[in-house]
Amino acid sequence: EYHLNSKFVKNMTEQFRDIYYKKQNDRIIPFLKELKVKDKKEIAKELKAISDKNKKDANPDAFWTATVICCTKTQFKALSDYYDIDITELADEALALHCPDWFSEIFNKGAEEEYWIYIRYQNLVRWQQKGYLQPSGKLIARSLANAVSHWSRKGKRTVHNSRALEQYPITLDEHIWTLFEHQTSIDWDDSRQYNENKESDIWKKNFLKYSQNGRIDRMRLLKACLNTVLYDFRRDLSGWYAALFIYLQLTEAELLTIQDELFATFMGKYPKMTNRVLDMIKKIAGHKDLHLTNFITQTGFLPQSQ
C-alpha cells in the first residue's frame, strides 16, 4: 500500500514529479487517492507549472488524471486537453475515484461554443453508461461526427474505424439521429490529411449500408435528411445532407411514401436540397398517387428564380 506520510518518501510534489516524468502511471491513482484537499491544491499548482512549461505531453494520461481529481472546474478547463483524451483505463479509474459534479456541464457547455469541443465518442458512451457523463444531444452529435476518423495522439496519425459505430448498440439505436438535429463537422474532409479516405464519404457509405441491411430505419433516415432544412445549418452542411439523400438511392415507392416531406423542403433556406428534391419529384410527376394539391400548395414557397 502506498503511504504519503512515510518518512522514507520524498515530499508530495516531488513524488508527483517522480511518477509523472518516469511515467509510473500504475502509481498515480494510489498516490492521488491519499491526497487531502490542501494537498490537491498543491498538485494543481504543480500542474499549472507543467502546463506553462509545455510539458503536458511528457505524460498526458497522468496529467489528465491529476487534473480531473485535483483541479477546480476553471483549472481543469484551462489546463487540460479535456476534450482530446485517448481512451485509457487510467481515465476511467480517475473518474471512479472522483467524478466532479461539474464534469457533464463542462463538456455540454463546450459543445455550445462557436468553435466547439467534443470528446472521443468511445469515451462519451462509456462514461454515459457508467454514469459519469450526462451528454447533451449536441455533444453526442459533435462527438459522434468524429467517431469514424480521428487523430491518434499516441500513433500520431489519422485513424479510420467505421467499426466504432457498431461497438455500442446505443450508437445506431439512438445517438445516430442526433446527427440530423445539430450542426456538426460530419461534412468536413481535408484532402491533405484524409486523401482518398474522405471522412464525409465514409459516413455516406455507412448510412447506405445500415439503411439497406435494416440496422437503422431507412424511412426515418430519408425523412431525417429532408428535415435538416428546418435547422439553421451552414450552407456546406446543408448541401452535404442533400448529397447524402441522393446517395441513398431512393426507389419510386420510397419517393411516393415521403412525398409530403419532399414538398416541405421547398421552405428551405438553401437551394441545393430543393433542387435535388425537384429532380426527384420529376420521377413521380405522372404517378397516379402523387399528392398534386399539396405539391402545388408547397410550390408557393419556392423562390421566384427557382
WOCORHU-V674330 format. One record per residue. N is the residue number from 1. SS is DSSP state (a for helix, b for strand, c for the rest). PHI is phi in degrees with one decimal (* if undefined). OMEGA is omega in degrees with one decimal (999 if undefined). Layout:
[[N:SS:PHI:OMEGA] [N:SS:PHI:OMEGA]]
This chain:
[[1:c:*:-174.7] [2:c:-95.9:-179.2] [3:c:-121.2:179.1] [4:c:-71.2:-170.5] [5:c:-89.7:178.8] [6:c:-61.5:-179.8] [7:c:-71.1:-177.9] [8:c:-92.3:-179.1] [9:c:-104.3:-179.9] [10:c:-72.7:178.1] [11:c:-67.2:-168.6] [12:a:-57.7:-178.2] [13:a:-64.6:179.0] [14:a:-66.6:176.2] [15:a:-61.1:-179.9] [16:a:-62.8:178.9] [17:a:-60.8:178.3] [18:a:-57.8:-179.3] [19:a:-61.1:-173.3] [20:a:-66.1:-173.3] [21:a:-79.3:175.9] [22:c:-89.8:178.4] [23:c:54.6:176.8] [24:c:-90.3:-170.1] [25:a:-70.2:174.4] [26:a:-70.0:-179.7] [27:a:-95.7:-169.9] [28:a:-68.3:-179.2] [29:a:-67.5:175.9] [30:a:-57.0:178.6] [31:a:-64.3:-176.7] [32:a:-67.1:-179.0] [33:a:-61.7:-176.2] [34:c:-85.6:-173.5] [35:c:-73.9:171.0] [36:c:-87.1:-178.3] [37:a:-58.4:-178.8] [38:a:-67.0:177.8] [39:a:-67.2:179.7] [40:a:-62.6:177.9] [41:a:-63.4:178.9] [42:a:-68.8:177.9] [43:a:-66.1:177.3] [44:a:-61.0:176.8] [45:a:-64.4:179.7] [46:a:-66.2:177.4] [47:a:-63.2:177.4] [48:a:-63.0:179.3] [49:a:-65.0:178.4] [50:a:-62.0:-179.3] [51:a:-64.5:-180.0] [52:a:-62.8:-178.5] [53:c:-93.0:178.3] [54:c:55.8:-180.0] [55:c:-107.6:-180.0] [56:a:-62.6:-177.0] [57:a:-73.1:178.7] [58:a:-64.5:178.4] [59:c:-159.8:-174.2] [60:a:-61.2:179.7] [61:a:-65.1:179.1] [62:a:-67.2:179.7] [63:a:-62.4:-178.9] [64:a:-62.9:-178.8] [65:a:-59.9:-179.4] [66:a:-68.5:-179.0] [67:a:-68.3:-177.4] [68:a:-69.6:-178.7] [69:a:-92.1:-171.5] [70:a:-105.0:-170.6] [71:c:-99.7:170.5] [72:c:-76.6:178.8] [73:a:-58.3:-179.4] [74:a:-64.2:179.3] [75:a:-65.6:-179.3] [76:a:-59.9:-178.7] [77:a:-66.1:-177.5] [78:a:-76.1:-171.3] [79:a:-96.2:-167.5] [80:c:-95.6:167.5] [81:c:-79.3:-166.8] [82:c:-67.4:-177.3] [83:c:-88.1:-165.8] [84:c:-116.5:-175.2] [85:c:-73.3:172.0] [86:c:-72.5:-178.9] [87:c:-68.1:175.4] [88:c:-140.6:175.6] [89:a:-64.7:-177.7] [90:a:-62.5:179.1] [91:a:-61.8:178.9] [92:a:-66.5:178.0] [93:a:-63.7:179.6] [94:a:-64.1:-179.3] [95:a:-70.3:175.2] [96:a:-66.8:178.7] [97:a:-75.2:-177.8] [98:c:-158.0:174.2] [99:c:-107.1:-176.5] [100:c:-60.7:-178.9] [101:c:-69.1:178.5] [102:c:-97.6:-172.2] [103:a:-59.9:179.4] [104:a:-67.4:-176.9] [105:a:-58.3:-174.4] [106:a:-66.9:178.8] [107:a:-76.7:-179.1] [108:a:-65.5:176.5] [109:a:-68.9:178.6] [110:a:-60.9:-179.8] [111:c:-70.1:179.6] [112:c:-87.1:-175.4] [113:c:-71.5:-178.7] [114:c:-57.4:173.9] [115:c:-100.2:-165.7] [116:c:-67.6:172.7] [117:c:-105.3:172.4] [118:c:-144.0:176.2] [119:c:-119.8:177.3] [120:c:-52.3:-174.7] [121:a:-60.3:179.3] [122:a:-61.8:175.3] [123:a:-63.5:-177.5] [124:a:-56.7:-177.1] [125:a:-65.7:-177.4] [126:a:-62.8:-179.6] [127:a:-70.6:174.9] [128:a:-64.9:-178.5] [129:a:-67.6:179.4] [130:c:-87.7:177.2] [131:c:86.7:179.4] [132:c:-78.6:-172.5] [133:c:-131.9:172.8] [134:c:-115.2:-171.5] [135:c:-74.3:173.5] [136:c:-75.6:177.3] [137:a:-60.1:-179.0] [138:a:-68.3:177.7] [139:a:-64.8:178.0] [140:a:-59.0:-176.8] [141:a:-61.4:-175.2] [142:a:-72.6:174.9] [143:a:-77.2:-179.5] [144:a:-63.8:-179.2] [145:c:-59.1:-179.9] [146:c:-103.8:-172.8] [147:c:-76.0:-174.2] [148:c:-86.0:176.3] [149:b:-147.2:176.8] [150:b:-151.2:178.8] [151:b:-82.1:178.3] [152:b:-88.3:179.1] [153:c:-63.0:-176.7] [154:c:-74.0:-178.4] [155:c:-84.5:-178.4] [156:c:53.5:179.1] [157:b:-159.6:175.7] [158:b:-81.7:-178.7] [159:b:-110.2:175.5] [160:b:-104.3:-176.8] [161:c:-153.1:178.8] [162:a:-65.4:179.9] [163:a:-64.4:177.3] [164:a:-60.5:-179.9] [165:a:-73.3:-177.6] [166:a:-106.2:-176.4] [167:c:-68.1:-178.9] [168:c:-124.5:179.8] [169:a:-55.2:-176.6] [170:a:-61.8:-178.0] [171:a:-61.4:-177.6] [172:a:-88.0:177.0] [173:a:-78.8:-172.4] [174:c:-131.0:-169.7] [175:a:-63.0:-174.6] [176:a:-57.8:-175.2] [177:a:-75.4:177.3] [178:a:-66.8:-179.6] [179:a:-65.3:-178.7] [180:a:-98.4:-176.6] [181:c:-116.8:-176.5] [182:c:-133.6:179.7] [183:c:-71.7:-178.2] [184:c:-135.0:176.2] [185:c:-105.2:-176.6] [186:c:-62.5:-179.7] [187:c:-86.3:-171.9] [188:c:-80.0:168.0] [189:c:-147.6:-177.9] [190:c:-125.2:-174.0] [191:a:-60.2:179.0] [192:a:-70.4:-177.5] [193:a:-100.4:-172.6] [194:a:-94.8:-178.0] [195:c:52.9:-176.5] [196:c:-76.2:-178.2] [197:c:-90.1:-177.4] [198:c:-67.3:-176.0] [199:a:-61.1:-177.8] [200:a:-64.2:177.5] [201:a:-69.5:176.8] [202:a:-59.9:178.4] [203:a:-62.6:-179.5] [204:a:-60.1:179.5] [205:a:-63.1:178.9] [206:a:-66.8:178.6] [207:a:-60.3:179.0] [208:a:-62.8:-178.6] [209:a:-60.3:-175.5] [210:a:-69.8:178.3] [211:a:-78.8:178.8] [212:a:-83.1:-178.5] [213:c:-91.8:175.4] [214:c:85.7:-179.3] [215:c:-69.3:171.5] [216:c:-123.5:-177.6] [217:c:-68.8:-174.5] [218:a:-66.3:-179.7] [219:a:-64.5:176.9] [220:a:-64.6:178.7] [221:a:-63.7:-179.6] [222:a:-61.8:179.3] [223:a:-67.6:179.2] [224:a:-63.3:176.4] [225:a:-58.7:-178.4] [226:a:-66.4:-176.8] [227:a:-69.8:178.6] [228:a:-64.1:177.9] [229:a:-67.1:-179.0] [230:a:-78.6:-177.0] [231:c:-103.6:-177.1] [232:c:-86.3:178.2] [233:c:-77.9:175.3] [234:c:-67.2:-171.9] [235:a:-58.2:-177.1] [236:a:-61.3:-179.6] [237:a:-68.0:177.3] [238:a:-60.1:177.5] [239:a:-64.6:179.4] [240:a:-65.2:178.5] [241:a:-66.8:175.5] [242:a:-64.0:178.6] [243:a:-66.1:177.3] [244:a:-62.5:-179.6] [245:a:-57.3:178.2] [246:a:-66.1:-176.9] [247:a:-61.8:-176.3] [248:c:-75.8:169.6] [249:c:56.8:-176.5] [250:c:-72.5:174.6] [251:c:-89.4:177.3] [252:a:-60.6:180.0] [253:a:-60.9:179.3] [254:a:-67.3:178.7] [255:a:-60.6:178.9] [256:a:-66.7:-179.2] [257:a:-64.9:-175.8] [258:c:-108.4:-174.3] [259:a:-61.1:179.3] [260:a:-65.3:175.0] [261:a:-66.9:176.1] [262:a:-61.2:-178.3] [263:a:-64.4:-177.6] [264:a:-64.7:-179.4] [265:a:-70.1:178.7] [266:a:-63.7:178.7] [267:a:-87.0:-176.3] [268:c:-66.8:-177.2] [269:c:-75.9:-175.6] [270:c:-112.1:-174.1] [271:a:-80.1:-171.8] [272:a:-61.0:179.2] [273:a:-63.2:-179.8] [274:a:-61.0:179.7] [275:a:-62.6:178.8] [276:a:-64.3:-179.0] [277:a:-65.8:178.8] [278:a:-60.9:176.4] [279:a:-63.0:179.5] [280:a:-67.1:-176.6] [281:a:-63.6:177.9] [282:a:-58.3:-178.2] [283:c:-71.2:-178.6] [284:c:-119.6:-172.4] [285:c:-57.5:-177.6] [286:c:-96.7:-176.2] [287:c:-75.3:-177.8] [288:c:-64.7:-178.1] [289:c:-94.9:177.5] [290:c:-66.6:177.9] [291:c:-82.4:-170.4] [292:a:-64.1:-179.0] [293:a:-61.0:179.2] [294:a:-64.6:178.7] [295:a:-59.8:-179.0] [296:a:-63.1:179.0] [297:a:-62.7:-176.0] [298:a:-71.4:179.5] [299:a:-63.7:176.1] [300:a:-64.5:179.4] [301:a:-88.0:-179.1] [302:c:-71.1:174.2] [303:c:-58.5:-177.5] [304:c:-59.9:-178.6] [305:c:-76.7:-176.2] [306:c:-65.6:999]]
